[in-house]
């Protein structure tokens, strides 16, 4: 074995390379390939997980938008209902106030009418009283003299016979 020749060096280099290749293939190639394959799988899994997370985030965002839209719609419905209730309460209060005012006006008109009737009755009574007093005084004055009494009786009898 003479290693000084270039042909033998090439020969031995090829032999060592083939042996090294066989040893590497037998002992190192499978673990290296499985490590690379494992790394590739973990990268693919990480990419898939990232894609799933992205989809989940999009779904969550859509759900959040939907919930927000529903909350806004519910708030608007509640505000509308509150406005309707407020308007109804105000309308009811106005109607009740109008009814109370009408009732008070009617009672006041009735009271005024009653007081007017009382005043008229009292005035009639006073006028009647005064009329009677005046008639008494006039009759006393007229009938104080006998000639005047006879004349009044005579005039009354003439009136009665004429009718």
C-alpha positions as CSV (number, residue, x, y, z in Angstrom):
1,X,0.0,0.0,0.0
2,X,1.7,2.9,-1.2
3,X,-0.2,6.1,-0.6
4,X,2.2,8.3,-2.5
5,X,0.7,7.7,-5.9
6,X,-2.1,10.0,-6.9
7,X,-4.2,7.1,-8.2
8,X,-4.1,5.3,-5.0
9,X,-4.9,8.6,-3.2
10,X,-8.0,9.0,-5.3
11,X,-8.9,5.3,-4.8
12,X,-8.6,5.6,-1.0
13,X,-10.4,8.9,-1.0
14,X,-13.3,7.4,-2.9
15,X,-13.3,4.4,-0.5
16,X,-13.2,6.6,2.6
17,X,-15.9,8.8,1.0
18,X,-18.1,5.8,0.3
19,X,-17.6,4.4,3.8
20,X,-18.3,7.8,5.3
21,X,-21.3,8.1,3.1
22,X,-22.6,4.7,4.1
23,X,-21.9,5.4,7.8
24,X,-23.5,8.8,7.6
25,X,-26.5,7.3,5.7
26,X,-26.9,4.5,8.1
27,X,-26.4,6.5,11.4
28,X,-26.7,10.2,10.7
29,X,-28.9,10.7,7.6
30,X,-32.1,9.3,9.1
31,X,-31.8,11.4,12.3
32,X,-30.9,14.5,10.3
33,X,-33.8,13.9,7.9
34,X,-36.2,13.2,10.7
35,X,-35.0,16.3,12.6
36,X,-35.5,18.4,9.4
37,X,-38.9,16.7,8.8
38,X,-39.8,17.4,12.5
39,X,-38.7,21.0,12.1
40,X,-40.7,21.3,8.8
41,X,-43.8,19.7,10.6
42,X,-43.5,22.1,13.6
43,X,-43.2,25.0,11.2
44,X,-46.2,23.8,9.2
45,X,-48.1,23.2,12.5
46,X,-47.1,26.7,13.7
47,X,-48.3,28.2,10.4
48,X,-51.6,26.2,10.6
49,X,-52.0,27.4,14.2
50,X,-51.3,31.0,13.1
51,X,-53.9,30.6,10.3
52,X,-56.4,29.1,12.7
53,X,-55.7,31.9,15.2
54,X,-56.2,34.4,12.4
55,X,-59.5,32.8,11.4
56,X,-60.5,32.7,15.1
57,X,-59.7,36.4,15.4
58,X,-61.7,37.2,12.3
59,X,-64.6,35.2,13.7
60,X,-64.3,36.9,17.1
61,X,-64.2,40.3,15.4
62,X,-67.3,39.4,13.4
63,X,-69.0,38.2,16.6
64,X,-68.0,41.3,18.4
65,X,-69.3,43.5,15.6
66,X,-72.6,41.5,15.6
67,X,-72.9,41.8,19.4
68,X,-72.1,45.5,19.1
69,X,-74.7,46.0,16.4
70,X,-77.3,44.0,18.5
71,X,-76.4,46.1,21.6
72,X,-76.9,49.3,19.6
73,X,-80.2,48.1,18.2
74,X,-81.3,47.1,21.7
75,X,-80.2,50.5,23.1
76,X,-82.1,52.3,20.3
77,X,-85.2,50.1,21.1
78,X,-84.9,50.9,24.8
79,X,-84.5,54.6,24.1
80,X,-87.5,54.6,21.7
81,X,-89.6,52.8,24.3
82,X,-88.5,55.3,27.0
83,X,-89.5,58.2,24.7
84,X,-92.8,56.6,24.0
85,X,-93.4,56.1,27.7
86,X,-92.4,59.6,28.4
87,X,-94.7,61.0,25.7
88,X,-97.5,58.9,27.0
89,X,-97.0,60.0,30.6
90,X,-96.8,63.6,29.5
91,X,-100.0,63.2,27.4
92,X,-101.8,61.5,30.3
93,X,-100.7,64.3,32.6
94,X,-101.9,66.9,30.2
95,X,-105.2,65.2,29.7
96,X,-105.7,64.8,33.5
97,X,-104.7,68.4,34.0
98,X,-107.2,69.5,31.3
99,X,-109.9,67.4,32.9
100,X,-109.2,68.9,36.3
101,X,-109.2,72.4,34.9
102,X,-112.5,71.7,33.1
103,X,-114.0,70.3,36.3
104,X,-112.8,73.4,38.3
105,X,-114.2,75.7,35.7
106,X,-117.5,73.9,35.7
107,X,-117.6,74.0,39.5
108,X,-116.8,77.7,39.4
109,X,-119.5,78.4,36.9
110,X,-122.0,76.4,38.9
111,X,-121.0,78.3,42.1
112,X,-121.3,81.6,40.2
113,X,-124.7,80.7,38.9
114,X,-125.9,79.6,42.3
115,X,-124.6,82.9,43.9
116,X,-126.2,84.8,41.0
117,X,-129.5,83.1,41.7
118,X,-129.2,83.7,45.4
119,X,-128.4,87.4,44.8
120,X,-131.4,87.6,42.4
121,X,-133.7,86.0,44.9
122,X,-132.4,88.3,47.7
123,X,-132.8,91.3,45.4
124,X,-136.4,90.3,44.5
125,X,-137.2,89.8,48.2
126,X,-135.7,93.3,49.0
127,X,-137.6,94.8,46.1
128,X,-140.8,93.1,47.2
129,X,-140.2,94.3,50.7
130,X,-139.5,97.8,49.6
131,X,-142.5,97.7,47.3
132,X,-144.7,96.6,50.1
133,X,-143.3,99.3,52.4
134,X,-143.8,102.0,49.7
135,X,-147.3,100.7,49.0
136,X,-148.2,100.7,52.7
137,X,-147.0,104.3,53.0
138,X,-148.8,105.4,49.8
139,X,-152.0,103.6,50.9
140,X,-151.8,105.1,54.4
141,X,-151.3,108.5,52.9
142,X,-154.1,108.0,50.4
143,X,-156.5,106.5,52.8
144,X,-155.8,108.9,55.6
145,X,-158.6,111.1,54.3
146,X,-162.2,109.8,54.0
147,X,-162.9,111.6,50.8
148,X,-159.8,110.0,49.2
149,X,-160.9,106.6,50.5
150,X,-164.3,106.9,48.9
151,X,-162.8,108.1,45.6
152,X,-160.3,105.1,45.6
153,X,-163.1,102.6,46.3
154,X,-165.3,104.2,43.7
155,X,-162.4,104.0,41.1
156,X,-161.8,100.4,41.9
157,X,-165.5,99.6,41.5
158,X,-165.5,101.3,38.1
159,X,-162.5,99.3,37.1
160,X,-164.1,96.0,38.2
161,X,-167.3,96.7,36.3
162,X,-165.4,97.6,33.1
163,X,-163.5,94.5,32.9
